[in-house]
Amino acid sequence: MMCGYVSNASLRSDMGPRRYRVIARDDGWSIVIGDACTRPFPDRKAALRIARQLQSQANRLFRPSALLQP
């Protein structure tokens, strides 16, 4: 599970696929999704690895065919 904070809370009406990305911050690298941001990781490679894993999981959950399964 991702922990962190929401910098600009807003209700989103679109429920499209999630897009994880990594951004540079003063103390390192954070994973961002929408308005949510993790605490900084000191190592960019670690942040990228985790973001890829989260993106892969999100992609599997969002598959339209998975929504039709009972």
MARDREN-715913 format. One line per 4 residues: number of its first residue (from 1); for each residue y, z negated, x negated of C-alpha. Coordinates in nm, 2 decimals, padded with zeros to 4 digits. Example, Ala and Ser with C-alpha at 12.3 -4.5 7.8 and 13.67 -1.06 7.14 Angstrom:
BEGIN
1 = -00.45:-00.78:-01.23 | -00.11:-00.71:-01.37
This chain:
BEGIN
1 = 00.00:00.00:00.00 | 00.35:00.08:-00.12 | 00.60:-00.20:-00.14 | 00.97:-00.18:-00.20
5 = 01.28:-00.15:00.01 | 01.46:00.09:00.24 | 01.80:00.18:00.12 | 01.92:00.36:00.43
9 = 01.72:00.26:00.74 | 01.70:00.52:01.01 | 01.46:00.61:01.28 | 01.29:00.94:01.22
13 = 01.18:01.15:01.51 | 00.99:01.41:01.31 | 00.64:01.31:01.20 | 00.58:01.59:00.95
17 = 00.38:01.55:00.64 | 00.49:01.29:00.39 | 00.64:01.40:00.06 | 00.62:01.15:-00.23
21 = 00.85:01.21:-00.53 | 00.94:01.03:-00.85 | 01.30:00.96:-00.94 | 01.46:00.81:-01.25
25 = 01.63:00.47:-01.21 | 01.81:00.24:-01.45 | 01.49:00.03:-01.52 | 01.23:00.31:-01.51
29 = 01.08:00.55:-01.26 | 01.04:00.49:-00.88 | 00.82:00.65:-00.62 | 01.03:00.76:-00.32
33 = 00.92:00.86:00.03 | 01.20:00.92:00.28 | 01.44:00.63:00.24 | 01.18:00.39:00.09
37 = 01.17:00.33:-00.28 | 00.93:00.13:-00.50 | 01.04:-00.10:-00.78 | 01.07:00.09:-01.11
41 = 00.77:00.16:-01.32 | 00.84:00.16:-01.70 | 00.61:00.46:-01.76 | 00.69:00.79:-01.59
45 = 00.33:00.91:-01.63 | 00.21:00.61:-01.43 | 00.46:00.67:-01.15 | 00.36:01.04:-01.13
49 = -00.01:00.95:-01.13 | 00.04:00.70:-00.84 | 00.27:00.94:-00.65 | 00.00:01.22:-00.68
53 = -00.26:00.98:-00.55 | -00.04:00.87:-00.25 | 00.04:01.24:-00.18 | -00.33:01.33:-00.18
57 = -00.41:01.05:00.06 | -00.12:01.14:00.29 | -00.22:01.51:00.29 | -00.58:01.42:00.39
61 = -00.45:01.20:00.67 | -00.21:01.46:00.81 | -00.46:01.75:00.83 | -00.43:01.88:01.19
65 = -00.81:01.91:01.21 | -00.83:01.54:01.14 | -00.61:01.46:01.44 | -00.87:01.63:01.66
69 = -01.16:01.42:01.54 | -01.27:01.14:01.77
